[in-house]
């Protein structure tokens, strides 16, 4: 049964039973995992495994399939809360001759088992947020460019600069968002939907402004890469929340 092990790998236990061999042979085993038909789609390829096979003797092996976070998310989207149906393709190639064999098996993973294993991944498995592609011109293009720059800066180990770029993206978003002004004296329960978006924006913008360390309050602020990632994600979410017609 395939299980997404820690460090995002999916592992299959398999057993080979060779027949018709004249002597022990070293076999290279290749394997791939697909989403089962009718939505057939390649997912990942296992690390190459070498085993020595003996005629009519069972040989056990474990096939480890590395998975990216995005691939796990794709499986979750496909599964949609149901059991996960996968198709495993295994091929064996013997060295020094032309012999080969292959097998295809469908495996159903109960939703409860899959969910339990996902939960064991903890914070190593999360959601991915896409940044909209640039528009031909205007604030949406500029905001997306600042977000891409923020992502690059974060990968380069510059969380404060990354937050600063996300803050610039937020400025472009507000310029066209058409969210009404809010006041600290507002009745929070009476705020409109648009006013609540403005409140989310304001809180995120105020936090991002701390990365500039421009005053007595913020001069000692220190942001972690995780905090920078959160603010970039919030900015990207705000960009997606603004109607396209407004950008």
C-alpha contacts under 8 A as a table, 3 or more apart, distances in Angstrom:
res1	aa1	res2	aa2	distance
1	X	11	X	7.72
1	X	12	X	5.87
1	X	13	X	6.80
1	X	107	X	7.20
1	X	109	X	6.91
2	X	10	X	5.77
2	X	11	X	5.13
2	X	12	X	4.89
2	X	13	X	7.69
2	X	109	X	7.30
3	X	9	X	7.83
3	X	10	X	5.17
3	X	11	X	5.64
3	X	12	X	7.42
3	X	114	X	6.92
3	X	117	X	6.53
4	X	8	X	5.81
4	X	9	X	5.20
4	X	10	X	4.25
4	X	11	X	6.75
4	X	114	X	7.81
4	X	117	X	6.14
4	X	118	X	6.81
5	X	8	X	5.68
5	X	9	X	5.13
5	X	10	X	5.86
5	X	11	X	7.02
5	X	117	X	7.20
5	X	121	X	7.41
6	X	9	X	6.63
6	X	120	X	7.35
6	X	121	X	5.54
7	X	121	X	7.54
7	X	124	X	7.24
8	X	66	X	6.41
8	X	67	X	5.36
8	X	68	X	6.67
8	X	69	X	7.30
8	X	121	X	7.53
8	X	124	X	7.86
8	X	125	X	7.87
9	X	64	X	6.38
9	X	65	X	5.39
9	X	66	X	4.37
9	X	67	X	5.23
10	X	64	X	5.84
10	X	65	X	4.91
10	X	66	X	6.34
10	X	67	X	6.87
11	X	62	X	6.58
11	X	63	X	5.55
11	X	64	X	4.57
11	X	65	X	6.06
12	X	62	X	5.62
12	X	63	X	5.07
12	X	64	X	6.60
13	X	60	X	7.38
13	X	61	X	6.08
13	X	62	X	4.64
13	X	63	X	6.43
14	X	60	X	5.88
14	X	61	X	5.48
14	X	62	X	6.13
14	X	63	X	7.38
15	X	58	X	6.49
15	X	59	X	5.54
15	X	60	X	4.42
15	X	61	X	6.26
16	X	58	X	5.68
16	X	59	X	5.09
16	X	60	X	6.35
17	X	55	X	7.77
17	X	56	X	5.99
17	X	57	X	5.96
17	X	58	X	4.80
17	X	59	X	6.48
18	X	21	X	7.09
18	X	53	X	6.79
18	X	54	X	6.92
18	X	55	X	5.47
18	X	56	X	5.46
18	X	57	X	6.83
18	X	58	X	7.47
19	X	55	X	5.29
19	X	56	X	5.26
20	X	55	X	6.63
21	X	24	X	7.13
21	X	25	X	7.88
21	X	54	X	7.46
21	X	55	X	5.27
22	X	55	X	7.28
23	X	54	X	6.90
23	X	55	X	6.92
24	X	52	X	6.58
24	X	53	X	5.58
24	X	54	X	4.87
24	X	55	X	6.87
25	X	52	X	5.59
25	X	53	X	5.52
25	X	54	X	7.05
25	X	94	X	6.60
25	X	95	X	7.36
26	X	50	X	6.83
26	X	51	X	5.80
26	X	52	X	4.35
26	X	53	X	6.35
26	X	94	X	6.00
26	X	95	X	6.18
27	X	50	X	5.60
27	X	51	X	5.35
27	X	52	X	5.92
27	X	53	X	6.86
27	X	92	X	6.15
27	X	93	X	5.48
27	X	94	X	4.54
27	X	95	X	6.40
28	X	48	X	6.97
28	X	49	X	5.82
28	X	50	X	4.54
28	X	51	X	6.60
28	X	92	X	5.60
28	X	93	X	5.17
28	X	94	X	6.34
28	X	95	X	7.56
29	X	48	X	6.14
29	X	49	X	5.15
29	X	50	X	6.05
29	X	51	X	7.59
29	X	90	X	6.94
29	X	91	X	5.70
29	X	92	X	4.55
29	X	93	X	6.54
30	X	45	X	7.91
30	X	46	X	6.77
30	X	47	X	7.50
30	X	48	X	5.58
30	X	49	X	6.80
30	X	90	X	5.82
30	X	91	X	5.16
30	X	92	X	6.36
31	X	45	X	5.99
31	X	46	X	5.41
31	X	47	X	7.95
31	X	48	X	7.80
31	X	63	X	7.59
31	X	88	X	7.08
31	X	89	X	5.41
31	X	90	X	4.38
31	X	91	X	6.18
32	X	42	X	7.56
32	X	43	X	7.56
32	X	44	X	5.89
32	X	45	X	4.37
32	X	46	X	6.01
32	X	88	X	5.99
32	X	89	X	5.23
32	X	90	X	6.73
33	X	42	X	6.26
33	X	43	X	5.58
33	X	44	X	5.60
33	X	45	X	6.42
33	X	86	X	6.85
33	X	87	X	5.80
33	X	88	X	4.78
33	X	89	X	6.34
34	X	40	X	6.39
34	X	41	X	5.25
34	X	42	X	4.30
34	X	43	X	5.15
34	X	44	X	7.34
34	X	86	X	5.78
34	X	87	X	5.05
34	X	88	X	6.44
34	X	89	X	7.97
35	X	39	X	6.44
35	X	40	X	5.05
35	X	41	X	5.10
35	X	42	X	6.45
35	X	43	X	6.85
35	X	85	X	6.54
35	X	86	X	4.75
35	X	87	X	5.98
36	X	39	X	6.21
36	X	40	X	4.98
36	X	41	X	7.28
36	X	85	X	5.74
36	X	86	X	4.75
36	X	87	X	4.95
36	X	106	X	7.03
37	X	40	X	4.32
37	X	41	X	7.99
43	X	71	X	6.97
44	X	65	X	6.38
44	X	66	X	7.02
44	X	67	X	6.89
45	X	65	X	5.90
45	X	66	X	7.48
46	X	63	X	6.14
46	X	64	X	5.41
46	X	65	X	4.27
46	X	66	X	6.85
47	X	63	X	7.17
47	X	64	X	6.20
47	X	65	X	6.54
47	X	66	X	7.90
49	X	63	X	7.43
51	X	61	X	8.00
53	X	57	X	7.47
53	X	59	X	6.79
54	X	57	X	5.50
54	X	58	X	7.94
67	X	70	X	7.99
67	X	71	X	5.93
67	X	72	X	6.59
68	X	71	X	5.13
68	X	72	X	6.45
69	X	72	X	5.19
69	X	73	X	6.26
69	X	125	X	6.29
69	X	126	X	7.27
69	X	127	X	7.95
69	X	128	X	7.88
70	X	73	X	4.98
70	X	74	X	6.15
70	X	128	X	6.92
71	X	74	X	4.93
71	X	75	X	6.31
72	X	75	X	5.07
72	X	76	X	6.24
73	X	76	X	4.97
73	X	77	X	6.14
73	X	127	X	6.96
73	X	128	X	7.75
74	X	77	X	5.08
74	X	78	X	6.15
75	X	78	X	5.06
75	X	79	X	5.93
75	X	84	X	8.00
76	X	79	X	5.04
76	X	80	X	6.16
76	X	81	X	7.50
77	X	80	X	5.37
79	X	82	X	5.32
79	X	83	X	6.49
79	X	84	X	5.56
81	X	111	X	6.65
82	X	110	X	7.66
82	X	111	X	5.47
83	X	108	X	6.64
83	X	109	X	5.64
83	X	110	X	4.63
83	X	111	X	4.29
83	X	112	X	7.96
83	X	114	X	7.97
84	X	108	X	5.69
84	X	109	X	5.01
84	X	110	X	6.51
84	X	111	X	6.55
84	X	114	X	7.73
85	X	106	X	7.00
85	X	107	X	5.87
85	X	108	X	4.50
85	X	109	X	6.33
86	X	106	X	5.66
86	X	107	X	5.33
86	X	108	X	6.35
86	X	109	X	7.96
87	X	104	X	6.84
87	X	105	X	5.64
87	X	106	X	4.35
87	X	107	X	6.22
88	X	104	X	5.58
88	X	105	X	5.18
88	X	106	X	6.20
88	X	107	X	7.50
89	X	102	X	7.28
89	X	103	X	5.87
89	X	104	X	4.63
89	X	105	X	6.69
90	X	102	X	5.46
90	X	103	X	5.26
90	X	104	X	6.45
91	X	100	X	7.26
91	X	101	X	5.73
91	X	102	X	4.16
91	X	103	X	6.53
92	X	100	X	5.44
92	X	101	X	5.23
92	X	102	X	6.16
93	X	98	X	7.70
93	X	99	X	6.36
93	X	100	X	4.61
93	X	101	X	6.88
94	X	97	X	6.19
94	X	98	X	6.94
94	X	99	X	5.76
94	X	100	X	6.27
95	X	98	X	7.74
109	X	113	X	6.78
109	X	114	X	6.50
110	X	113	X	5.36
110	X	114	X	6.34
111	X	114	X	5.17
111	X	115	X	6.03
112	X	115	X	5.18
112	X	116	X	6.15
113	X	116	X	5.19
113	X	117	X	6.39
114	X	117	X	5.25
114	X	118	X	6.27
115	X	118	X	5.04
115	X	119	X	6.24
116	X	119	X	5.23
116	X	120	X	6.53
117	X	120	X	5.11
117	X	121	X	6.82
118	X	121	X	5.33
118	X	122	X	7.37
118	X	125	X	7.50
119	X	122	X	5.52
121	X	124	X	5.56
121	X	125	X	5.92
122	X	125	X	6.21
123	X	126	X	6.47
129	X	233	X	6.82
129	X	236	X	7.53
129	X	237	X	7.86
130	X	236	X	7.65
131	X	144	X	6.60
131	X	147	X	7.38
131	X	148	X	7.66
131	X	236	X	5.90
132	X	144	X	6.52
132	X	236	X	7.99
132	X	239	X	7.93
132	X	240	X	7.26
133	X	141	X	7.60
133	X	144	X	6.83
134	X	137	X	7.77
134	X	140	X	6.60
134	X	141	X	4.33
134	X	142	X	7.64
134	X	144	X	5.95
134	X	145	X	7.23
135	X	138	X	7.13
135	X	140	X	6.07
135	X	141	X	4.80
136	X	141	X	6.74
137	X	140	X	7.34
137	X	141	X	5.63
137	X	142	X	7.73
138	X	141	X	5.65
138	X	142	X	6.56
138	X	247	X	6.42
139	X	142	X	4.98
139	X	143	X	5.90
139	X	172	X	5.42
139	X	173	X	6.69
139	X	175	X	7.74
139	X	176	X	7.32
139	X	247	X	5.73
140	X	143	X	5.13
140	X	144	X	6.07
140	X	172	X	7.41
140	X	173	X	7.12
140	X	239	X	7.47
140	X	247	X	5.36
141	X	144	X	5.26
141	X	145	X	6.19
142	X	145	X	5.07
142	X	146	X	6.28
142	X	169	X	7.14
142	X	172	X	7.00
143	X	146	X	5.16
143	X	147	X	6.25
143	X	168	X	7.37
143	X	169	X	4.23
143	X	170	X	7.07
143	X	172	X	5.70
143	X	173	X	6.58
143	X	239	X	7.56
144	X	147	X	5.03
144	X	148	X	6.20
144	X	169	X	7.06
144	X	236	X	7.94
145	X	148	X	5.17
145	X	149	X	6.21
145	X	169	X	7.93
146	X	149	X	5.00
146	X	150	X	6.08
146	X	165	X	5.45
146	X	166	X	6.28
146	X	168	X	6.62
146	X	169	X	5.32
147	X	150	X	4.86
147	X	151	X	6.24
147	X	165	X	6.61
147	X	166	X	5.60
147	X	169	X	6.26
147	X	232	X	6.81
147	X	235	X	7.71
147	X	236	X	7.06
148	X	151	X	5.10
148	X	152	X	6.35
149	X	152	X	5.06
149	X	153	X	6.16
149	X	162	X	7.31
149	X	165	X	6.67
150	X	153	X	5.10
150	X	154	X	6.15
150	X	161	X	7.31
150	X	162	X	4.15
150	X	163	X	6.64
150	X	164	X	7.67
150	X	165	X	5.11
150	X	166	X	5.80
150	X	232	X	7.01
151	X	154	X	5.12
151	X	155	X	6.31
151	X	162	X	6.65
151	X	232	X	7.49
152	X	155	X	5.13
152	X	156	X	6.22
152	X	162	X	7.66
153	X	156	X	4.93
153	X	157	X	6.47
153	X	158	X	5.28
153	X	159	X	6.86
153	X	161	X	6.52
153	X	162	X	5.02
154	X	157	X	5.24
154	X	158	X	5.22
154	X	159	X	5.19
154	X	161	X	7.83
154	X	162	X	5.39
154	X	225	X	6.86
154	X	228	X	7.28
154	X	229	X	7.52
155	X	158	X	7.41
157	X	225	X	7.66
158	X	161	X	5.48
158	X	162	X	6.06
159	X	162	X	4.91
159	X	163	X	6.14
159	X	223	X	6.66
159	X	224	X	6.61
159	X	225	X	5.38
159	X	228	X	5.48
160	X	163	X	5.14
160	X	164	X	6.26
160	X	211	X	5.21
160	X	212	X	7.50
160	X	223	X	6.55
160	X	228	X	7.24
161	X	164	X	4.91
161	X	165	X	6.30
161	X	211	X	7.48
162	X	165	X	5.18
162	X	166	X	6.31
162	X	228	X	6.64
162	X	232	X	7.80
163	X	166	X	4.94
163	X	167	X	6.10
163	X	208	X	5.79
163	X	211	X	6.43
163	X	228	X	5.58
163	X	231	X	6.70
163	X	232	X	6.80
164	X	167	X	4.98
164	X	168	X	6.40
164	X	208	X	6.65
164	X	209	X	7.21
164	X	211	X	6.38
164	X	212	X	6.96
165	X	168	X	5.08
165	X	169	X	6.40
166	X	169	X	4.96
166	X	170	X	6.33
166	X	208	X	7.52
166	X	231	X	7.04
166	X	232	X	5.50
166	X	235	X	6.28
167	X	170	X	4.99
167	X	171	X	6.44
167	X	205	X	6.24
167	X	208	X	5.74
167	X	209	X	6.86
167	X	235	X	7.71
168	X	171	X	5.11
168	X	172	X	6.64
169	X	172	X	5.29
169	X	173	X	6.35
169	X	235	X	6.94
170	X	173	X	4.96
170	X	174	X	6.19
170	X	201	X	7.71
170	X	205	X	6.92
170	X	235	X	5.99
170	X	238	X	7.80
170	X	239	X	7.95
171	X	174	X	5.29
171	X	175	X	6.34
172	X	175	X	5.22
172	X	176	X	7.13
173	X	176	X	5.84
173	X	177	X	5.88
173	X	238	X	7.43
173	X	239	X	6.24
173	X	242	X	7.59
174	X	177	X	4.95
174	X	178	X	7.28
174	X	179	X	7.49
175	X	178	X	7.54
176	X	246	X	5.84
176	X	247	X	5.96
177	X	242	X	5.83
177	X	243	X	7.86
177	X	246	X	6.46
177	X	247	X	7.69
178	X	246	X	7.88
179	X	194	X	5.38
179	X	195	X	6.16
179	X	197	X	7.01
179	X	198	X	5.59
180	X	194	X	6.67
180	X	195	X	5.74
180	X	198	X	6.92
181	X	195	X	6.97
181	X	198	X	7.24
182	X	186	X	6.92
182	X	195	X	6.39
182	X	198	X	7.20
182	X	199	X	7.18
183	X	186	X	5.36
186	X	190	X	7.68
186	X	191	X	7.33
187	X	190	X	5.35
187	X	191	X	6.69
188	X	191	X	5.45
191	X	194	X	7.97
191	X	195	X	5.64
191	X	196	X	6.30
192	X	195	X	5.05
192	X	196	X	6.28
193	X	196	X	5.18
193	X	197	X	6.51
194	X	197	X	5.12
194	X	198	X	6.37
195	X	198	X	4.93
195	X	199	X	6.28
196	X	199	X	4.91
196	X	200	X	6.32
197	X	200	X	5.09
197	X	201	X	6.17
198	X	201	X	4.99
198	X	202	X	6.04
199	X	202	X	5.04
199	X	203	X	6.20
200	X	203	X	5.35
200	X	204	X	6.29
201	X	204	X	5.24
201	X	205	X	5.95
201	X	238	X	7.37
202	X	205	X	5.06
202	X	206	X	6.00
203	X	206	X	5.24
203	X	207	X	6.31
204	X	207	X	5.17
204	X	208	X	6.14
204	X	231	X	6.88
204	X	234	X	7.26
204	X	235	X	7.87
205	X	208	X	5.02
205	X	209	X	6.03
206	X	209	X	5.12
206	X	210	X	6.84
207	X	210	X	5.51
207	X	211	X	7.79
208	X	211	X	5.81
208	X	231	X	6.94
209	X	212	X	5.82
209	X	213	X	7.76
210	X	213	X	5.48
210	X	214	X	7.45
210	X	218	X	5.17
210	X	219	X	7.76
210	X	221	X	6.51
211	X	218	X	7.49
211	X	221	X	6.96
211	X	222	X	7.63
211	X	223	X	7.31
212	X	218	X	7.65
212	X	219	X	7.90
213	X	216	X	7.92
213	X	217	X	7.97
213	X	218	X	4.71
213	X	219	X	4.08
213	X	220	X	6.88
213	X	221	X	6.76
214	X	218	X	6.38
214	X	219	X	6.10
215	X	218	X	5.47
215	X	219	X	5.68
216	X	219	X	5.48
217	X	220	X	7.28
217	X	221	X	7.99
218	X	221	X	5.16
223	X	227	X	6.00
223	X	228	X	6.70
224	X	227	X	5.18
224	X	228	X	6.35
225	X	228	X	4.98
225	X	229	X	6.09
226	X	229	X	5.03
226	X	230	X	6.22
227	X	230	X	5.00
227	X	231	X	6.32
228	X	231	X	5.22
228	X	232	X	6.18
229	X	232	X	5.14
229	X	233	X	6.08
230	X	233	X	5.04
230	X	234	X	6.19
231	X	234	X	4.98
231	X	235	X	6.16
232	X	235	X	5.11
232	X	236	X	6.17
233	X	236	X	5.05
233	X	237	X	6.09
234	X	237	X	4.97
234	X	238	X	6.19
235	X	238	X	5.09
235	X	239	X	6.29
236	X	239	X	5.06
236	X	240	X	6.38
237	X	240	X	5.09
237	X	241	X	6.18
238	X	241	X	4.90
238	X	242	X	6.47
239	X	242	X	5.52
240	X	243	X	7.48
242	X	246	X	6.83
242	X	247	X	7.64
243	X	246	X	5.45
243	X	247	X	7.22
244	X	247	X	5.49
